[in-house]
Amino acid sequence: MGLFTKSSPKKKTEPDTKENKTSSSSSSSPRKSSSRSPAKSSAPSPTKPIRARDRERIHREGSWSRSTHPTHYSGDTHPLNLPPDERELRRSAMSSDGEHDDESYQMDVDAETSGTHQHANGGSDHDQMIGDGSPVPPPHKTPSPPPKPAHDPEACKATGNKYFKAKDYTRAVQEYTKALTVEPRSVTYLSNRAAAYMSANRFEEALEDSKTADEIEPQNPKVLHRLARIYTSLGRPSEAIDVLDRIVSFQTVTQQDRSPAQSMQTDIKRAEDAVREGTTGSMAIHALNQAERGLGVGVEKPRKWQLLRGEAYLKMGNPNALGEAQNVAMSLLRKNNQDPEALVLRGRALYSQGENEKALQHFRQALSCDPDFKDGVKYLRMVQKLDRMKEEGNSAFKGGRFKQAVGLYSQALEVDPNNKGTNSKILQNRAMASIKLKDYKAAISDCTRALTLDASYTKARKTKARALGESGDWQTAVNEYKAIAESHPEEPGIAKEIRNAELELKKAKRKDYYKILGVEKDANDNEIKKAYRKLAIVHHPDKNPDDESAAERFKDIGEAYETLSDPAKRERYDSGEDLIDPNEMFAQQGGGFPMQGGGGMNISPEMLFNMMGGAGGGGGGFSFQTGGMGGA
């Protein structure tokens, strides 16, 4: 009988329940099943191939077995993963289904021979059976070998060393980089590349490689020594010394190794001390120059050092130094225009140059970048206070309240004692107020202090010359004016001021009628008359019969009163017109003045003096005041 004469459909459906029970009992009792069907218990021949149709039937039988024989294993479970009893049941089911008549078997064989399943390893289904008839397990996948590296790291290192010795550091870096692509944590390759970077003056990249190598091998002395040298070349001596201190724990460090970092650190400390405590910034500049000699080629000066240099220039205070301070600030601001420290530095330079409004703008901008920046707050408030007090002093001076002006200027000087430029101007202003108060000694002292702070302050020199003249020392005043003209010939009005001082010197050598009467130069008629009467009584010859000089004094008193009581004579006396000799005027012009009608020309002394003033280059003659020269 063939496969298709096993049973009719009707017969198969009717005993479905009963056959299920029978199958269940036979699967639970393998001995009974084998006694009834001894042929089914025999295992298939190892040489008999498993056909595709049989595999499908096994799959169906597995489904049937799961319905009639409760199991926890799927029909797709590989036989080797089943317990022995379950695997025996599966084998029995396969054997029973394989016993058919020769004809059908031969047909099946003929039908399947040409379609034998070939496995991936080249074997057929028959070849996949092991000795006991069980399927051969699938082959294990062997891991593929790792890919061959693109570069030989040792060869790259050798090539890099060759380029390094030839001083071709760019190619050396390229070769060491190739080696590191294969072995990125090789301390040797990292160290070699760091050395090449250093020789190529690429210190930041050398630092990164050295730090990475240090993380991998923290106690590698070669790596640590190179790291210390890199820190020194970058202007970070404190970190270099810390690295050298680490080496000391396991190896001796020579003084030669320490010297570069220690010298740099010492120079920076000297610069900081000079700026903080010194009276001049030149020592700080020298120390910074020494420290910068230890920087690597092409390394930018550390920002801290640049700010320190700017502070030193501010401390020096002269115009050139203040310009250098501005240059330092602008260099930093070109890299970061929101740098509050650089903004304050430039603001302080402008403030020292007297440009307070621009300085205030910089301080406000710094605080907009960092509202808590203490230096910004400090200098903003200081300049605002100084400006306020200076303006109050100027208002008092213009209002004729000279004593109040002196007090306000004195308070303004206490706001910022270190600002040479601004304080020199305030001292000059106070000197002007002191001249108005006829305190010439105080005025001369203030001008001297102003010139100590700023030797190039020409206005203070002129004010000092005026105070010297007003105090009676016109000879020294003339000398001072001439010195100013010699050093600054372009100074406006200096020639006229020299002529005025020379005239005052001549006036000082004649009789001083104001001094004889004991009155001020701005005394009114009543004061002059009262002084004359009093002195005339005291020095009258009849009152002093035994004093031979009494008559001479009485004569001078009368002469002084005669001149000062007459407005015209007093004006000529005050202006110095009475001292001018027309003959001297003609001599100075290099010849006689043209006359008309043979009788000469009647020229007033005032006209002659004005002409002399024009010929001397004063641009329109002199102007005189009873109280001395006008304020500069």
C-alpha positions as CSV (number, residue, x, y, z in Angstrom):
1,M,0.0,0.0,0.0
2,G,1.2,3.5,-0.8
3,L,1.2,6.6,1.2
4,F,-2.2,7.6,-0.1
5,T,-4.0,4.2,0.8
6,K,-3.5,4.7,4.5
7,S,-7.1,5.6,5.4
8,S,-10.1,7.3,4.0
9,P,-11.1,10.8,5.0
10,K,-14.3,9.6,6.7
11,K,-12.5,7.0,8.7
12,K,-9.9,9.6,9.8
13,T,-12.5,12.1,11.0
14,E,-14.8,9.8,12.9
15,P,-12.4,8.3,15.4
16,D,-10.6,11.5,15.9
17,T,-11.2,11.5,19.6
18,K,-10.6,7.8,20.1
19,E,-7.4,7.8,18.0
20,N,-6.2,10.7,20.0
21,K,-6.6,8.6,23.2
22,T,-5.0,5.6,21.6
23,S,-2.1,7.7,20.4
24,S,-1.8,9.3,23.8
25,S,-1.7,5.9,25.5
26,S,0.8,4.5,23.0
27,S,3.1,7.5,23.3
28,S,3.0,7.1,27.1
29,S,3.8,3.4,26.8
30,P,6.5,2.9,24.2
31,R,6.8,-0.9,25.0
32,K,3.2,-1.6,23.9
33,S,3.6,0.4,20.8
34,S,6.7,-1.5,19.9
35,S,5.0,-4.9,20.5
36,R,2.2,-4.1,18.2
37,S,4.4,-2.6,15.5
38,P,7.8,-4.1,15.8
39,A,8.8,-2.6,12.5
40,K,8.1,1.0,13.7
41,S,10.5,0.7,16.6
42,S,13.4,0.0,14.4
43,A,15.6,3.0,13.7
44,P,16.1,4.1,10.1
45,S,19.2,3.1,8.3
46,P,22.0,5.5,8.6
47,T,22.5,5.3,4.9
48,K,18.9,6.1,4.1
49,P,18.6,9.8,3.3
50,I,15.9,12.0,4.9
51,R,13.7,13.3,2.2
52,A,12.1,16.7,2.1
53,R,8.7,15.1,2.2
54,D,9.6,13.2,5.4
55,R,10.8,16.4,7.0
56,E,7.5,18.0,6.3
57,R,5.7,15.0,7.7
58,I,7.9,15.1,10.8
59,H,6.8,18.7,11.2
60,R,3.2,17.7,10.9
61,E,3.6,14.8,13.3
62,G,5.3,17.1,15.7
63,S,2.2,19.3,15.6
64,W,0.0,16.1,16.0
65,S,2.2,14.9,18.8
66,R,1.8,18.2,20.6
67,S,-1.9,17.8,20.4
68,T,-2.0,14.2,21.6
69,H,1.1,14.2,23.7
70,P,1.4,17.2,26.0
71,T,5.0,18.6,25.8
72,H,6.8,21.7,26.6
73,Y,9.0,21.5,23.5
74,S,8.3,23.1,20.1
75,G,8.3,21.0,17.0
76,D,11.0,23.2,15.7
77,T,13.3,22.4,18.6
78,H,16.5,20.8,17.4
79,P,16.8,17.1,18.5
80,L,20.0,17.6,20.4
81,N,18.3,20.2,22.6
82,L,15.6,17.6,23.7
83,P,15.8,15.2,26.6
84,P,16.4,11.5,25.7
85,D,12.8,10.3,26.0
86,E,11.4,13.1,23.9
87,R,14.1,12.6,21.3
88,E,13.2,8.7,21.2
89,L,9.6,9.6,20.6
90,R,10.5,11.9,17.7
91,R,12.7,9.1,16.2
92,S,9.9,6.5,16.5
93,A,7.5,8.8,14.8
94,M,9.9,9.3,11.9
95,S,10.6,5.5,11.6
96,S,6.9,4.6,11.5
97,D,6.2,7.1,8.7
98,G,9.1,5.9,6.7
99,E,7.9,2.2,6.3
100,H,6.0,2.2,3.0
101,D,5.9,-0.2,0.1
102,D,8.8,-0.4,-2.3
103,E,7.0,1.2,-5.1
104,S,6.0,4.4,-3.3
105,Y,9.4,4.6,-1.6
106,Q,11.2,4.1,-4.9
107,M,9.0,6.8,-6.4
108,D,9.8,9.1,-3.5
109,V,13.4,8.4,-3.9
110,D,13.3,8.9,-7.6
111,A,11.3,12.1,-7.1
112,E,13.7,13.5,-4.5
113,T,17.0,12.3,-5.8
114,S,17.5,15.1,-8.2
115,G,16.4,17.7,-5.5
116,T,18.6,16.5,-2.6
117,H,19.1,19.6,-0.3
118,Q,22.6,20.8,-0.3
119,H,23.8,22.6,2.8
120,A,26.0,25.6,3.0
121,N,29.0,23.4,3.7
122,G,28.5,21.3,0.5
123,G,26.9,18.2,2.2
124,S,23.4,16.8,1.6
125,D,20.7,15.9,4.0
126,H,22.1,12.4,4.2
127,D,25.5,13.7,5.1
128,Q,23.9,15.7,7.9
129,M,22.9,12.5,9.9
130,I,25.1,11.3,12.7
131,G,25.6,7.6,13.7
132,D,22.4,7.3,15.8
133,G,20.2,8.8,13.0
134,S,20.0,12.3,14.7
135,P,20.6,15.4,12.6
136,V,24.1,16.9,12.7
137,P,24.0,20.3,14.6
138,P,24.6,23.4,12.5
139,P,28.3,24.4,12.2
140,H,29.6,27.1,14.6
141,K,30.6,30.5,13.0
142,T,34.2,31.1,13.4
143,P,35.1,34.8,14.1
144,S,36.7,36.6,11.2
145,P,40.3,37.7,11.7
146,P,40.8,41.4,12.7
147,P,41.5,43.8,9.8
148,K,45.1,44.5,9.2
149,P,46.2,48.0,10.3
150,A,46.7,50.6,7.7
151,H,50.1,51.5,9.0
152,D,53.0,49.7,10.8
153,P,53.4,51.9,13.9
154,E,57.0,51.0,14.5
155,A,57.9,51.8,10.9
156,C,56.1,55.1,11.2
157,K,58.0,55.9,14.4
158,A,61.3,55.1,12.7
159,T,60.4,57.4,9.8
160,G,59.3,60.1,12.2
161,N,62.6,59.9,14.0
162,K,64.4,60.3,10.8
163,Y,62.5,63.4,9.9
164,F,63.0,64.7,13.4
165,K,66.8,64.4,13.2
166,A,66.6,66.2,9.8
167,K,64.6,69.0,11.5
168,D,61.6,68.4,9.3
169,Y,59.2,68.6,12.2
170,T,56.0,68.8,10.2
171,R,56.6,65.5,8.5
172,A,57.8,64.0,11.8
173,V,54.5,65.0,13.4
174,Q,52.7,63.3,10.5
175,E,54.5,60.0,10.9
176,Y,54.0,60.0,14.7
177,T,50.3,60.7,14.1
178,K,50.0,57.7,11.8
179,A,51.5,55.5,14.5
180,L,49.0,56.9,17.0
181,T,46.1,56.0,14.8
182,V,47.1,52.4,15.3
183,E,48.1,52.7,19.0
184,P,46.5,55.8,20.4
185,R,47.6,55.2,24.0
186,S,51.3,54.6,23.2
187,V,53.3,56.9,25.6
188,T,56.3,56.6,23.3
189,Y,54.5,57.9,20.2
190,L,52.8,60.6,22.2
191,S,56.1,61.7,23.7
192,N,57.8,61.7,20.4
193,R,55.1,63.8,18.8
194,A,55.1,66.2,21.7
195,A,58.9,66.7,21.1
196,A,58.3,67.4,17.5
197,Y,55.5,69.9,18.3
198,M,57.9,71.7,20.7
199,S,60.6,71.9,18.1
200,A,58.0,73.3,15.6
201,N,57.0,75.9,18.3
202,R,53.6,74.4,18.6
203,F,53.6,74.4,22.3
204,E,49.8,74.1,23.0
205,E,49.6,70.9,20.9
206,A,52.7,69.6,22.6
207,L,51.1,70.3,26.0
208,E,48.0,68.2,25.1
209,D,50.1,65.2,24.0
210,S,52.3,65.4,27.1
211,K,49.2,65.6,29.4
212,T,47.7,62.6,27.7
213,A,51.0,60.7,28.1
214,D,51.1,61.7,31.8
215,E,47.6,60.4,32.4
216,I,48.6,57.0,30.9
217,E,52.0,56.8,32.8
218,P,51.9,59.2,35.7
219,Q,55.5,58.5,36.8
220,N,57.3,58.6,33.5
221,P,60.2,61.1,34.2
222,K,60.9,61.8,30.6
223,V,57.2,62.8,30.1
224,L,57.2,64.9,33.2
225,H,60.4,66.8,32.4
226,R,59.1,67.6,28.9
227,L,55.8,68.7,30.5
228,A,57.6,71.1,32.8
229,R,59.6,72.6,29.9
230,I,56.3,73.1,28.0
231,Y,54.7,74.9,30.9
232,T,57.7,77.2,31.2
233,S,57.7,78.0,27.5
234,L,54.0,78.9,27.8
235,G,54.6,81.3,30.7
236,R,53.2,79.1,33.4
237,P,56.1,78.6,35.8
238,S,54.1,77.7,38.8
239,E,52.6,74.6,37.0
240,A,56.1,73.7,35.8
241,I,57.4,73.7,39.4
242,D,54.5,71.6,40.5
243,V,55.4,69.0,37.9
244,L,59.1,69.0,38.9
245,D,58.0,68.5,42.5
246,R,56.2,65.3,41.4
247,I,59.4,64.0,39.9
248,V,61.3,64.6,43.2
249,S,59.2,61.8,44.8
250,F,61.0,59.1,42.7
251,Q,63.9,60.8,41.0
252,T,66.4,63.6,41.6
253,V,65.8,66.9,39.9
254,T,68.8,69.1,39.2
255,Q,69.0,72.8,39.8
256,Q,69.6,73.2,36.1
257,D,66.2,71.6,35.4
258,R,64.5,74.0,37.9
259,S,66.3,77.2,37.0
260,P,64.2,78.3,34.0
261,A,60.8,78.0,35.8
262,Q,62.1,79.4,39.1
263,S,63.7,82.4,37.4
264,M,60.5,83.2,35.5
265,Q,58.4,82.9,38.6
266,T,60.8,85.2,40.5
267,D,60.7,87.8,37.8
268,I,56.9,87.9,37.8
269,K,56.7,88.2,41.5
270,R,59.2,91.1,41.4
271,A,57.0,92.8,38.8
272,E,53.8,92.3,40.9
273,D,55.6,93.7,44.0
274,A,56.9,96.7,42.1
275,V,53.4,97.6,40.8
276,R,51.8,97.1,44.2
277,E,54.3,98.8,46.4
278,G,56.9,100.6,44.3
279,T,56.9,104.3,43.4
280,T,57.7,103.8,39.8
281,G,56.7,101.2,37.2
282,S,60.1,101.0,35.5
283,M,61.3,98.2,37.8
284,A,58.1,96.2,36.9
285,I,58.8,96.7,33.2
286,H,62.3,95.4,33.6
287,A,61.2,92.3,35.5
288,L,58.6,91.5,32.9
289,N,61.1,91.9,30.1
290,Q,63.3,89.3,31.9
291,A,60.4,86.9,32.4
292,E,59.4,87.1,28.7
293,R,62.9,85.9,27.7
294,G,61.9,82.5,28.9
295,L,58.8,82.2,26.7
296,G,58.9,79.8,23.7
297,V,59.4,81.2,20.2
298,G,56.1,82.6,18.9
299,V,54.3,82.1,22.3
300,E,51.9,85.0,23.0
301,K,52.5,86.8,26.3
302,P,50.1,85.6,29.0
303,R,47.1,87.9,29.5
304,K,48.0,88.3,33.1
305,W,51.5,89.6,32.1
306,Q,50.0,92.0,29.6
307,L,47.7,93.5,32.3
308,L,50.6,93.8,34.7
309,R,52.6,95.6,32.1
310,G,49.7,98.0,31.5
311,E,49.6,98.7,35.3
312,A,53.3,99.4,35.3
313,Y,52.9,101.9,32.5
314,L,50.1,103.6,34.4
315,K,52.3,103.9,37.4
316,M,55.1,105.5,35.4
317,G,52.5,108.2,34.4
318,N,54.4,110.1,31.7
319,P,52.7,110.7,28.3
320,N,54.7,108.0,26.5
321,A,54.0,105.5,29.2
322,L,50.3,106.3,29.2
323,G,50.3,105.8,25.4
324,E,51.9,102.3,25.9
325,A,49.2,101.4,28.5
326,Q,46.6,102.3,26.0
327,N,48.3,100.1,23.4
328,V,48.3,97.1,25.8
329,A,44.6,97.6,26.5
330,M,43.7,97.9,22.8
331,S,45.7,94.7,22.1
332,L,43.6,92.8,24.6
333,L,40.4,94.3,23.4
334,R,41.0,93.3,19.8
335,K,40.9,89.7,21.0
336,N,37.9,90.2,23.3
337,N,36.1,93.6,23.2
338,Q,34.1,92.5,26.3
339,D,37.2,92.0,28.5
340,P,36.3,94.0,31.7
341,E,39.9,94.2,32.9
342,A,41.2,95.5,29.6
343,L,38.3,98.1,29.5
344,V,39.2,99.3,32.9
345,L,42.9,99.5,32.0
346,R,42.1,101.7,29.0
347,G,39.7,103.8,31.0
348,R,42.4,104.5,33.6
349,A,44.9,105.5,30.9
350,L,42.3,107.9,29.5
351,Y,41.6,109.2,33.0
352,S,45.3,109.8,33.6
353,Q,45.5,111.8,30.4
354,G,42.6,114.0,31.6
355,E,40.0,112.5,29.3
356,N,37.6,111.7,32.1
357,E,34.4,111.5,30.0
358,K,35.9,108.8,27.8
359,A,37.2,107.1,30.9
360,L,33.8,107.0,32.5
361,Q,32.4,105.4,29.3
362,H,34.9,102.6,29.5
363,F,34.2,102.0,33.2
364,R,30.5,101.7,32.5
365,Q,31.1,99.3,29.6
366,A,33.2,97.1,31.9
367,L,30.4,97.0,34.4
368,S,27.9,96.1,31.7
369,C,30.2,93.0,31.0
370,D,30.6,92.2,34.6
371,P,28.4,94.1,37.1
372,D,30.4,92.7,40.1
373,F,33.8,93.8,38.8
374,K,35.2,95.6,41.8
375,D,37.8,97.7,39.9
376,G,35.2,98.9,37.5
377,V,33.0,100.1,40.4
378,K,36.0,101.6,42.2
379,Y,37.2,103.8,39.4
380,L,33.8,104.8,38.1
381,R,32.9,106.2,41.6
382,M,36.3,107.8,42.0
383,V,36.3,109.6,38.7
384,Q,32.7,110.8,39.2
385,K,33.6,112.2,42.6
386,L,36.8,113.8,41.4
387,D,35.0,115.4,38.5
388,R,32.2,116.7,40.8
389,M,34.7,118.3,43.2
390,K,36.8,119.8,40.4
391,E,33.8,121.4,38.8
392,E,32.7,122.8,42.1
393,G,36.2,124.3,42.6
394,N,36.1,125.8,39.1
395,S,32.7,127.3,39.7
396,A,33.9,128.9,42.9
397,F,36.9,130.3,41.1
398,K,34.8,131.8,38.4
399,G,32.5,133.3,41.0
400,G,35.4,135.0,42.7
401,R,35.1,132.8,45.8
402,F,38.9,132.0,45.7
403,K,39.2,130.8,49.3
404,Q,36.4,128.3,48.8
405,A,38.0,127.2,45.5
406,V,41.2,126.5,47.3
407,G,39.4,124.3,49.8
408,L,37.5,122.3,47.1
409,Y,40.7,121.8,45.1
410,S,42.4,120.5,48.2
411,Q,39.6,118.0,48.8
412,A,39.8,116.9,45.1
413,L,43.6,116.1,45.5
414,E,42.7,113.6,48.3
415,V,40.4,111.5,46.0
416,D,43.2,109.8,44.0
417,P,46.7,110.7,45.2
418,N,48.3,108.4,42.6
419,N,46.8,110.1,39.5
420,K,49.7,112.3,38.4
421,G,48.0,113.8,35.4
422,T,44.8,114.9,37.0
423,N,46.4,116.0,40.2
424,S,48.9,118.2,38.4
425,K,46.0,120.1,36.8
426,I,44.2,120.5,40.1
427,L,47.4,121.8,41.7
428,Q,47.8,124.4,38.9
429,N,44.2,125.4,39.5
430,R,44.7,125.8,43.2
431,A,47.9,127.9,42.5
432,M,45.8,130.3,40.4
433,A,43.3,130.7,43.2
434,S,46.2,131.3,45.6
435,I,47.6,134.1,43.3
436,K,44.2,135.7,43.5
437,L,44.4,135.6,47.3
438,K,48.0,137.0,47.0
439,D,49.3,133.9,48.6
440,Y,52.2,133.7,46.2
441,K,54.3,131.3,48.3
442,A,51.5,128.7,48.2
443,A,51.0,129.2,44.5
444,I,54.7,128.7,43.8
445,S,54.7,125.5,45.9
446,D,51.6,124.1,44.1
447,C,53.2,124.8,40.7
448,T,56.4,123.1,41.8
449,R,54.5,120.0,42.9
450,A,52.5,120.0,39.6
451,L,55.8,120.0,37.6
452,T,57.1,117.2,39.8
453,L,54.1,115.1,38.8
454,D,54.3,116.2,35.1
455,A,57.5,117.9,34.0
456,S,56.0,118.6,30.6
457,Y,53.0,120.6,32.0
458,T,53.8,124.0,30.4
459,K,50.8,125.8,31.9
460,A,52.1,125.1,35.4
461,R,55.5,126.6,34.5
462,K,53.8,129.8,33.2
463,T,51.7,130.0,36.4
464,K,54.8,129.6,38.5
465,A,56.6,132.4,36.6
466,R,53.6,134.6,37.2
467,A,53.5,133.9,40.9
468,L,57.3,134.6,41.1
469,G,56.8,138.0,39.4
470,E,53.7,138.9,41.5
471,S,55.7,138.1,44.6
472,G,58.3,140.7,43.5
473,D,60.9,138.4,41.9
474,W,60.5,139.5,38.4
475,Q,64.0,138.7,37.4
476,T,63.4,135.0,38.1
477,A,60.0,135.3,36.4
478,V,61.7,136.7,33.2
479,N,64.2,133.8,33.3
480,E,61.4,131.3,33.6
481,Y,59.5,132.7,30.7
482,K,62.6,132.7,28.5
483,A,63.2,129.1,29.4
484,I,59.7,128.2,28.3
485,A,60.1,130.0,25.0
486,E,63.4,128.2,24.4
487,S,62.0,124.7,25.1
488,H,58.5,125.4,23.5
489,P,58.9,128.2,20.9
490,E,55.5,127.3,19.6
491,E,53.8,128.1,22.9
492,P,51.0,130.7,22.1
493,G,51.6,134.2,23.5
494,I,55.0,133.4,25.1
495,A,56.8,136.3,23.4
496,K,54.2,138.8,24.7
497,E,54.5,137.4,28.2
498,I,58.3,137.8,28.1
499,R,57.9,141.5,27.2
500,N,55.4,142.0,29.9
501,A,57.7,140.4,32.5
502,E,60.6,142.5,31.3
503,L,58.5,145.6,31.6
504,E,57.5,144.6,35.1
505,L,61.1,144.0,36.0
506,K,61.9,147.6,34.9
507,K,58.9,148.9,36.9
508,A,60.1,146.9,39.9
509,K,63.4,148.8,39.8
510,R,61.8,152.3,40.0
511,K,60.1,153.8,43.1
512,D,57.1,151.7,44.1
513,Y,54.5,154.4,44.9
514,Y,52.0,151.8,46.2
515,K,54.6,150.5,48.5
516,I,55.6,154.0,49.7
517,L,52.0,154.7,50.6
518,G,51.5,151.2,52.0
519,V,48.4,150.5,49.8
520,E,47.5,147.7,47.4
521,K,47.7,148.3,43.6
522,D,44.0,148.1,43.4
523,A,43.5,150.8,46.2
524,N,40.8,153.4,45.5
525,D,41.2,157.2,45.7
526,N,40.0,157.4,49.3
527,E,42.4,154.8,50.5
528,I,45.2,156.5,48.7
529,K,44.3,159.9,50.2
530,K,43.9,158.5,53.7
531,A,47.2,156.7,53.5
532,Y,49.0,159.9,52.3
533,R,47.6,162.1,55.0
534,K,48.6,159.7,57.7
535,L,52.2,159.2,56.4
536,A,52.7,162.9,55.7
537,I,52.0,163.8,59.3
538,V,54.3,161.0,60.6
539,H,57.2,161.8,58.3
540,H,56.9,165.5,58.0
541,P,60.4,167.1,58.6
542,D,59.0,169.4,61.3
543,K,57.9,166.3,63.2
544,N,61.4,164.8,62.8
545,P,63.9,167.5,63.2
546,D,66.7,165.1,64.2
547,D,66.0,162.7,61.3
548,E,67.9,163.7,58.2
549,S,66.1,161.1,56.1
550,A,62.6,162.4,57.1
551,A,62.7,165.1,54.4
552,E,63.5,162.5,51.7
553,R,60.7,160.2,52.8
554,F,58.3,163.1,53.0
555,K,59.3,164.0,49.4
556,D,58.7,160.4,48.2
557,I,55.3,160.3,49.9
558,G,54.3,163.5,48.2
559,E,55.5,162.2,44.8
560,A,53.6,159.0,45.2
561,Y,50.4,160.8,46.1
562,E,50.8,163.2,43.2
563,T,51.0,160.3,40.7
564,L,48.4,157.9,42.2
565,S,45.9,160.6,42.9
566,D,45.8,161.7,39.2
567,P,44.0,159.0,37.1
568,A,46.0,159.8,34.0
569,K,49.4,159.7,35.7
570,R,48.4,156.6,37.6
571,E,47.4,154.8,34.4
572,R,50.7,155.8,32.8
573,Y,52.6,154.6,35.9
574,D,50.7,151.3,36.1
575,S,51.1,150.6,32.4
576,G,54.8,151.5,32.4
577,E,54.5,154.1,29.7
578,D,56.5,156.5,31.8
579,L,59.5,154.2,31.5
580,I,59.6,154.2,27.7
581,D,62.2,156.5,26.0
582,P,61.3,157.4,22.4
583,N,64.9,157.6,21.5
584,E,65.3,154.0,22.5
585,M,62.3,153.2,20.2
586,F,64.0,154.8,17.2
587,A,67.2,153.0,17.9
588,Q,65.4,149.7,18.0
589,Q,63.8,150.4,14.6
590,G,67.3,151.0,13.1
591,G,66.8,154.6,12.1
592,G,64.9,157.9,12.6
593,F,61.2,158.2,12.2
594,P,60.1,160.3,9.2
595,M,59.3,163.9,10.1
596,Q,57.0,166.4,8.4
597,G,57.5,170.1,8.1
598,G,61.0,169.9,9.5
599,G,59.7,170.3,13.0
600,G,59.3,166.7,13.9
601,M,56.2,164.7,14.7
602,N,54.5,164.8,18.1
603,I,54.0,161.1,18.9
604,S,52.5,160.1,22.2
605,P,54.4,157.5,24.4
606,E,51.4,155.2,24.2
607,M,51.5,155.1,20.4
608,L,55.2,154.5,20.4
609,F,54.8,151.7,22.9
610,N,52.1,150.1,20.8
611,M,54.3,150.4,17.7
612,M,57.1,148.7,19.6
613,G,54.8,145.9,20.6
614,G,53.8,145.3,17.0
615,A,57.4,145.4,15.8
616,G,58.4,142.8,18.4
617,G,56.0,140.2,17.1
618,G,53.4,140.4,19.9
619,G,50.6,140.9,17.4
620,G,49.0,144.1,18.5
621,G,50.8,145.5,21.6
622,F,50.6,144.7,25.3
623,S,47.8,144.8,27.8
624,F,48.5,145.6,31.4
625,Q,46.5,145.1,34.6
626,T,47.0,146.7,37.9
627,G,46.9,143.3,39.6
628,G,49.6,141.7,37.4
629,M,49.2,139.4,34.4
630,G,46.0,137.7,33.5
631,G,45.6,134.0,34.5
632,A,46.9,131.4,32.1
